[in-house]
Amino acid sequence: MQIAIVLFDRFTALDAVGPYETLGRLPDAETVFVAERTGPVRNDTGNLALTADRTFADVTAPDIVVVPGGPGQEPLMEHEPFLDWLREADAHTTWTTSVCTGSLLLAAAGLLKGRRATSHWLALEELPRFGAEPTGERVVTDGKYVTAAGVSSGIDMGLTLLGRLAGHDHAQLVQLLTEYDPSRPTTRDHRRRRPRTSSNDSGSTPTASSRRHTPAEPRLPALQERGDPLRGVAARTRLPGPVGVPVRTPVGELLGRRLRQL
């Protein structure tokens, strides 16, 4: 299976890297970065470049297409060579996906007409211009089209599709090893939250017991209703090393070793 992640000048890095780090863990899949020409492609800040190893002409029938967003999306909205490639690639894909304003490119190519889709919240109102039905959901699946909302939502999209293709446990394991535990953006009340104090001395410094907490176990964001606790997944999977990892063993080495086995 071939996964083609599109690159273009001034793309948003996490839009592409999020799905690469999650969906790219699909067993036996080839993940390629594609662009109009091979070589480094700069992101929206100009400080980072990803390398496109294939041109659009080289990748004509991918199984999955991932289209990121970013400021560079705007010039492509009327760039027919790119839109023609999208339409041609879509004719062969099993899944056509986007992150952030990448959904506007799918829409401009006529692929989302009459379909539910999402995008960055600042761009949602643009979708109806192309016949798509905007929704504020973080990940939207309509037929073979999977669109993700802004930037970090690409991680959720990658995990969601990974679960569909490789199984829920595999997707949870990838989530566990990347330590992705999403929650809602911080609210004003959340920012103002103060440490709990003991009931008999509300003005004192929090006690050791009040500071102790057990973090919630992360679940697949889009598959929570089916999710087993990740500890259970880890127990059923042969993770590297014993449960009590020796201090001298680099955690990064262990995670890297396990991710390479996926």
C-alpha positions in Angstrom: 0.0 0.0 0.0 1.3 3.4 -0.9 0.6 6.5 1.1 1.4 9.8 -0.7 1.8 12.9 1.5 1.6 16.1 -0.6 4.1 18.9 -0.1 3.9 22.4 -1.5 5.7 25.7 -0.7 4.5 27.1 2.6 2.7 24.0 3.9 2.1 23.7 7.6 4.6 21.1 8.9 2.5 19.4 11.5 -0.3 18.9 8.9 2.1 16.6 7.1 4.2 15.2 9.9 1.2 14.3 12.2 -0.2 11.7 9.7 3.3 10.6 8.8 4.1 9.6 12.4 0.7 7.9 12.9 -0.7 6.6 9.6 2.8 6.0 8.4 3.0 3.2 11.0 0.7 1.1 8.8 2.3 -2.3 8.4 3.8 -3.0 4.9 3.0 0.5 3.7 5.3 2.7 1.7 5.0 6.4 2.6 6.3 8.9 0.1 6.4 12.7 0.1 5.4 14.0 -3.3 5.6 17.5 -4.8 5.7 19.3 -8.1 9.4 18.6 -8.2 11.8 16.6 -6.0 14.0 18.2 -3.4 13.4 20.2 -0.2 10.1 21.9 0.2 9.9 24.8 2.8 7.1 25.0 5.4 5.1 28.2 6.2 7.8 29.7 8.4 10.6 28.9 6.0 12.7 27.4 8.8 11.9 23.8 8.0 12.1 21.8 4.9 10.9 18.3 4.1 12.3 16.4 1.1 10.0 15.3 -1.7 11.5 12.1 -3.1 8.8 11.8 -5.9 7.1 14.1 -8.2 3.4 14.1 -8.9 4.2 12.5 -12.3 5.9 9.7 -10.5 2.9 8.9 -8.2 -0.2 8.4 -10.3 -2.1 5.7 -8.4 -1.5 6.0 -4.6 -3.7 4.0 -2.2 -4.0 6.9 0.2 -3.5 10.6 -0.4 -2.8 13.1 2.5 -3.2 16.8 1.6 -1.9 19.2 4.2 -2.9 22.8 4.6 -1.0 26.0 5.2 -0.7 29.5 3.6 0.7 27.9 0.4 -2.7 26.2 -0.2 -4.2 29.4 -1.6 -2.2 29.7 -4.8 -3.0 26.0 -5.6 -6.8 26.6 -5.5 -6.7 27.5 -9.2 -3.6 25.7 -10.2 -5.0 23.2 -12.7 -2.0 20.9 -13.0 -2.2 20.2 -9.2 -6.0 19.9 -9.2 -5.8 17.5 -12.2 -3.3 15.4 -10.3 -5.6 15.3 -7.3 -8.5 14.2 -9.4 -6.4 11.5 -11.2 -5.0 10.2 -7.9 -8.4 10.2 -6.3 -9.7 7.9 -9.1 -7.3 5.2 -7.8 -7.3 5.8 -4.0 -8.9 3.8 -1.3 -8.8 6.8 1.0 -8.4 10.5 0.1 -7.6 12.6 3.2 -6.7 16.1 4.2 -5.6 18.1 7.2 -6.5 21.7 8.0 -7.1 23.8 4.8 -6.0 20.9 2.7 -9.7 20.1 2.6 -10.2 23.3 0.5 -7.9 21.8 -2.1 -10.0 18.6 -2.2 -13.1 20.8 -2.5 -11.5 22.9 -5.2 -10.9 19.7 -7.2 -14.6 18.9 -6.9 -14.0 15.9 -4.6 -16.1 17.0 -1.7 -19.3 18.2 -3.4 -22.3 17.0 -1.4 -20.1 15.6 1.3 -19.6 16.5 5.0 -16.1 17.8 5.6 -14.1 19.8 8.1 -11.2 22.2 8.0 -9.4 24.8 10.2 -12.1 26.7 12.1 -11.1 29.9 10.3 -11.7 28.3 6.9 -14.9 26.3 7.5 -17.1 29.0 5.9 -15.2 28.5 2.6 -16.3 24.9 2.1 -19.9 25.6 1.0 -18.6 27.6 -1.9 -17.5 24.2 -3.4 -20.7 22.3 -2.4 -19.3 20.7 0.7 -21.2 20.7 4.0 -19.0 22.1 6.8 -18.9 20.5 10.2 -17.0 21.5 13.4 -16.0 17.9 14.1 -12.3 17.1 14.6 -12.3 14.2 12.1 -15.0 13.6 9.5 -15.4 10.5 7.4 -17.7 10.6 4.4 -17.3 7.6 2.1 -13.6 7.3 1.3 -12.9 10.9 2.2 -11.5 11.7 5.6 -10.9 15.3 6.5 -9.3 16.6 9.7 -9.7 20.0 11.3 -6.8 22.3 12.2 -3.1 21.3 12.3 -2.9 18.9 15.3 -6.1 17.1 14.1 -4.0 15.4 11.5 -2.7 13.2 14.3 -6.3 12.2 15.2 -7.0 11.5 11.5 -3.9 9.3 11.2 -4.8 7.3 14.2 -8.5 7.0 13.2 -7.6 5.7 9.7 -4.8 3.5 11.1 -7.4 1.8 13.4 -9.7 1.2 10.4 -6.9 -0.4 8.4 -4.6 -2.2 10.9 -7.0 -2.8 13.8 -7.9 -0.9 16.9 -5.1 -2.4 19.1 -2.4 -1.5 16.6 -3.6 2.1 16.5 -3.7 2.3 20.3 -0.2 1.0 20.5 1.0 3.7 18.1 -0.8 6.2 20.2 0.8 4.8 23.4 4.3 4.9 22.0 3.9 8.4 20.7 2.4 9.4 24.0 -0.5 11.3 22.4 -3.2 12.0 25.0 -5.3 14.8 23.6 -7.7 17.0 25.6 -9.7 20.1 24.9 -7.8 23.4 24.5 -7.2 25.2 27.8 -10.1 27.3 28.9 -10.0 30.4 31.0 -11.4 28.5 34.0 -8.8 25.8 33.4 -5.9 28.3 33.4 -7.1 29.7 36.7 -7.4 26.4 38.4 -5.4 26.3 41.6 -3.9 23.3 43.4 -6.2 21.6 45.7 -5.6 22.0 49.4 -6.5 19.8 52.3 -10.0 20.1 53.6 -8.9 21.2 57.1 -6.6 23.9 56.0 -7.8 25.5 52.8 -5.2 28.2 52.8 -2.1 26.0 53.4 0.3 24.6 50.9 -1.1 21.5 49.3 -0.3 18.3 51.0 1.6 15.4 49.4 -1.6 13.4 49.2 -3.5 16.3 47.5 -0.7 16.7 45.0 -0.8 13.1 44.1 -3.0 12.2 41.1 -3.4 9.4 38.6 -3.5 10.7 35.1 -6.3 9.3 32.9 -5.1 6.7 30.5 -5.1 8.0 26.9 -7.6 6.6 24.5 -7.8 6.8 20.7 -9.5 10.2 20.2 -11.9 9.1 17.6 -12.4 5.6 18.9 -13.0 6.2 22.6 -16.3 4.3 22.6 -14.4 1.1 21.7 -11.2 1.9 23.5 -9.5 -0.6 25.8 -7.2 1.1 28.3 -3.8 1.4 26.8 -2.3 -0.4 29.7 -4.2 -3.5 28.5 -2.9 -3.0 25.0 0.7 -2.8 26.4 0.1 -5.9 28.4 -1.0 -7.9 25.4 1.9 -6.6 23.3 5.5 -7.6 23.8 6.9 -4.1 24.5 10.7 -4.0 24.7 12.3 -4.5 28.1 10.7 -5.4 31.5 7.9 -3.5 33.1 10.4 -1.8 35.4 12.8 -0.2 32.8 16.3 0.2 34.3 17.4 3.9 34.7 20.4 3.2 32.5 18.3 2.1 29.6 17.4 5.2 27.4 13.7 5.4 27.0 14.1 7.0 23.6 16.0 3.9 22.5 13.3 1.6 23.7 10.5 3.6 22.0 12.5 3.9 18.8 13.2 0.2 18.8 9.5 -0.6 19.3 8.3 1.9 16.7 10.7 0.4 14.1 9.0 -3.0 14.7 5.6 -1.6 13.8 
